[in-house]
Amino acid sequence: MWRKAAYAVSYRTGKTPWDTGVTPPEVVELLRELAPGCALDLGSGTGTNVAYLAHHGWQADGVEGSARAIAMARASVGGTAGIRLFEGDVTRLDRLPLLERYDLVLDIGCFHSIGAHRRDASAREVAAHTGDGARLFVFAFARRRSIGVTPREMRDRFAPWFEPVGRIAGTSPPGAAWYLLRRTSAD
């Protein structure tokens, strides 16, 4: 619960270093390789990446836990065709009116900040909203105290639904990485 309060304070004070307003080059590069379809952005913040996705032909849904961030996103991208925004918990996607299946799930810094005891629920929810061949692209910090992940955790938490496809080492903070996983047919 402290994390939700911390994010609320951060958005209220404007101190959100993770919300740069720029789609990361790793996401831009991945999208060059994929045909547009339906995308889900977990922890969508102020809507930067759902807007980018929609402007590149994707149906883009965003889920964000911060009411303030969702309000900011609606103010900046409201009315843009192909975008839907939802305030909600990424470990309880079944409570939102999401699409049945997404071709791409984007998570830039959300999964690594979920408490370890709730991460399996998040992985199950992602699996429930993706079909065979869907991509999951996650940016996560390296494990430090109560935040971050390890490559093994990424593999194990999302198994048997997803298989690792690639990992791109990040530069800031040290140990951060982008994880690309592909949905298998396993249920």
C-alpha positions as CSV (number, residue, x, y, z in Angstrom):
1,M,0.0,0.0,0.0
2,W,2.9,2.4,0.6
3,R,3.8,2.2,-3.0
4,K,0.4,3.4,-4.2
5,A,0.7,6.3,-1.7
6,A,4.2,7.1,-2.9
7,Y,3.1,7.2,-6.6
8,A,0.2,9.5,-5.7
9,V,2.5,11.9,-3.9
10,S,5.0,11.8,-6.9
11,Y,2.3,12.6,-9.4
12,R,0.8,15.3,-7.2
13,T,4.2,17.0,-6.8
14,G,5.4,16.4,-10.4
15,K,8.4,14.4,-9.3
16,T,8.0,11.5,-11.7
17,P,11.5,10.8,-13.2
18,W,10.1,7.6,-14.7
19,D,7.4,9.5,-16.7
20,T,9.7,11.3,-19.2
21,G,7.1,12.0,-21.9
22,V,9.3,10.1,-24.4
23,T,8.7,6.6,-25.7
24,P,11.9,4.6,-25.1
25,P,13.9,3.7,-28.2
26,E,13.7,0.0,-27.3
27,V,9.9,0.2,-27.7
28,V,10.2,2.1,-30.9
29,E,12.6,-0.5,-32.3
30,L,10.3,-3.4,-31.2
31,L,7.3,-1.8,-32.9
32,R,9.2,-1.7,-36.2
33,E,9.3,-5.5,-36.1
34,L,5.6,-6.0,-35.2
35,A,2.4,-5.5,-37.3
36,P,0.0,-3.2,-35.5
37,G,-2.7,-5.0,-33.4
38,C,-4.0,-4.6,-29.9
39,A,-1.7,-3.4,-27.1
40,L,-2.0,-3.1,-23.4
41,D,0.3,-0.8,-21.5
42,L,0.5,-1.7,-17.8
43,G,1.4,1.2,-15.5
44,S,0.6,3.6,-18.4
45,G,1.2,6.8,-16.4
46,T,0.3,10.0,-18.2
47,G,-0.3,8.2,-21.5
48,T,2.9,8.7,-23.4
49,N,3.2,5.2,-24.7
50,V,-0.5,4.5,-25.4
51,A,-0.4,7.7,-27.5
52,Y,2.7,6.5,-29.4
53,L,1.1,3.1,-30.0
54,A,-2.2,4.6,-31.3
55,H,-0.3,7.0,-33.6
56,H,1.4,4.0,-35.1
57,G,-1.8,2.0,-35.9
58,W,-2.3,0.1,-32.6
59,Q,-5.5,-0.1,-30.6
60,A,-3.9,0.9,-27.2
61,D,-5.4,0.3,-23.8
62,G,-3.6,1.7,-20.7
63,V,-4.0,0.6,-17.1
64,E,-2.8,2.8,-14.3
65,G,-3.2,2.7,-10.6
66,S,-2.8,6.4,-10.0
67,A,-6.0,8.4,-10.3
68,R,-3.9,11.6,-10.9
69,A,-1.8,10.0,-13.6
70,I,-5.0,8.7,-15.4
71,A,-6.5,12.2,-15.2
72,M,-3.4,13.7,-16.7
73,A,-3.4,11.0,-19.4
74,R,-7.0,11.7,-20.2
75,A,-6.3,15.4,-20.5
76,S,-3.4,14.8,-22.9
77,V,-4.7,12.0,-25.1
78,G,-8.4,12.1,-24.5
79,G,-10.4,11.8,-27.7
80,T,-7.5,10.2,-29.6
81,A,-8.8,7.3,-31.7
82,G,-7.6,3.9,-30.7
83,I,-6.9,4.7,-27.0
84,R,-8.8,3.6,-23.9
85,L,-7.6,4.4,-20.4
86,F,-8.5,2.6,-17.2
87,E,-7.7,3.2,-13.6
88,G,-7.1,-0.1,-12.0
89,D,-4.9,-2.7,-10.4
90,V,-2.6,-4.7,-12.8
91,T,-3.0,-7.8,-10.6
92,R,-6.8,-7.7,-11.1
93,L,-7.2,-7.0,-14.8
94,D,-10.3,-9.2,-14.8
95,R,-12.2,-6.3,-13.1
96,L,-11.7,-4.0,-16.0
97,P,-13.5,-4.0,-19.4
98,L,-10.4,-4.9,-21.3
99,L,-10.2,-6.8,-24.6
100,E,-10.1,-10.5,-24.4
101,R,-6.7,-10.8,-26.2
102,Y,-3.8,-8.5,-26.7
103,D,-0.9,-8.9,-29.2
104,L,1.5,-6.9,-27.2
105,V,1.7,-6.1,-23.4
106,L,4.1,-3.3,-22.5
107,D,5.3,-2.8,-19.0
108,I,7.8,0.0,-18.4
109,G,8.6,-0.2,-14.7
110,C,5.3,-1.5,-13.3
111,F,6.1,-5.2,-12.7
112,H,9.3,-4.5,-10.8
113,S,7.5,-2.2,-8.3
114,I,4.7,-4.7,-7.5
115,G,5.2,-6.4,-4.1
116,A,6.7,-9.9,-4.6
117,H,3.7,-11.5,-3.0
118,R,1.4,-10.1,-5.8
119,R,3.6,-10.7,-8.9
120,D,2.2,-14.1,-9.6
121,A,-1.3,-12.6,-9.8
122,S,0.0,-10.0,-12.3
123,A,1.6,-12.7,-14.5
124,R,-1.6,-14.7,-14.5
125,E,-3.6,-11.7,-15.5
126,V,-1.2,-10.9,-18.4
127,A,-1.5,-14.5,-19.5
128,A,-5.3,-14.4,-19.3
129,H,-5.3,-11.4,-21.7
130,T,-2.9,-12.7,-24.3
131,G,-2.9,-15.5,-26.9
132,D,-0.4,-17.6,-28.6
133,G,2.4,-15.5,-30.1
134,A,1.7,-12.3,-28.1
135,R,4.7,-10.4,-26.9
136,L,5.4,-9.1,-23.4
137,F,8.0,-6.4,-23.2
138,V,9.0,-5.4,-19.7
139,F,11.5,-2.8,-18.5
140,A,12.6,-3.6,-14.9
141,F,15.2,-2.6,-12.4
142,A,17.6,-5.2,-11.0
143,R,16.6,-6.7,-7.7
144,R,17.5,-4.4,-4.8
145,R,15.6,-4.6,-1.5
146,S,11.9,-4.6,-2.1
147,I,12.0,-3.5,-5.8
148,G,13.3,-5.0,-9.0
149,V,13.6,-8.4,-10.5
150,T,16.2,-11.0,-11.6
151,P,16.3,-12.6,-15.1
152,R,15.4,-15.9,-13.4
153,E,12.3,-14.4,-11.7
154,M,11.1,-13.0,-15.0
155,R,11.4,-16.4,-16.6
156,D,9.9,-18.3,-13.7
157,R,7.0,-15.9,-12.8
158,F,5.7,-15.9,-16.4
159,A,6.2,-19.7,-17.0
160,P,4.5,-21.7,-18.4
161,W,2.6,-19.0,-20.4
162,F,5.6,-17.1,-21.8
163,E,9.1,-18.0,-22.9
164,P,12.0,-15.6,-22.8
165,V,13.0,-14.4,-26.2
166,G,15.6,-11.7,-25.4
167,R,17.1,-9.4,-22.9
168,I,18.6,-6.0,-23.5
169,A,20.8,-4.6,-20.8
170,G,19.8,-1.2,-19.6
171,T,22.2,1.5,-18.6
172,S,20.3,3.4,-15.9
173,P,20.1,2.4,-13.2
174,P,22.9,-0.2,-13.4
175,G,21.5,-3.7,-13.8
176,A,18.2,-2.6,-15.3
177,A,17.0,-4.6,-18.4
178,W,14.4,-4.9,-21.0
179,Y,12.9,-8.4,-21.1
180,L,11.1,-9.7,-24.2
181,L,8.9,-12.8,-23.8
182,R,6.6,-14.6,-26.2
183,R,3.3,-16.2,-25.3
184,T,3.2,-19.9,-25.8
185,S,0.1,-22.0,-26.3
186,A,0.4,-23.3,-22.7
187,D,-2.5,-22.4,-20.5
